[in-house]
Amino acid sequence: MEHYSCLTAKQIEYYCKQMINHGVPCRFMFDGRNLNIVDGFLIKKGINVMYQMVYWHFSKETAKEIAKELDCQVIFSE
């Protein structure tokens, strides 16, 4: 697997505190590939969504902030 940008330990701590019970499911994508925001690994392009990393406990605003930090796209599954 290829590696891309990921959150720092300080950012992870901050965003964990931003987690909520009823967040909007979202995926972070870079160049059409699913991104794990903790370790920076990119999943193979074209892989079925059921095998992609989905984050469940972020508000839309927080997810957009994370995407901006990592220079990637966030996809919401509502």
Secondary structure, DSSP 8 states (H G I E B T S, - for coil): -EE-----HHHHHHHHHT--TT---EEEEETTEEB-TTT-EE--TT--GGGS--B-S--HHHHHHHHHHHT-EEEE--
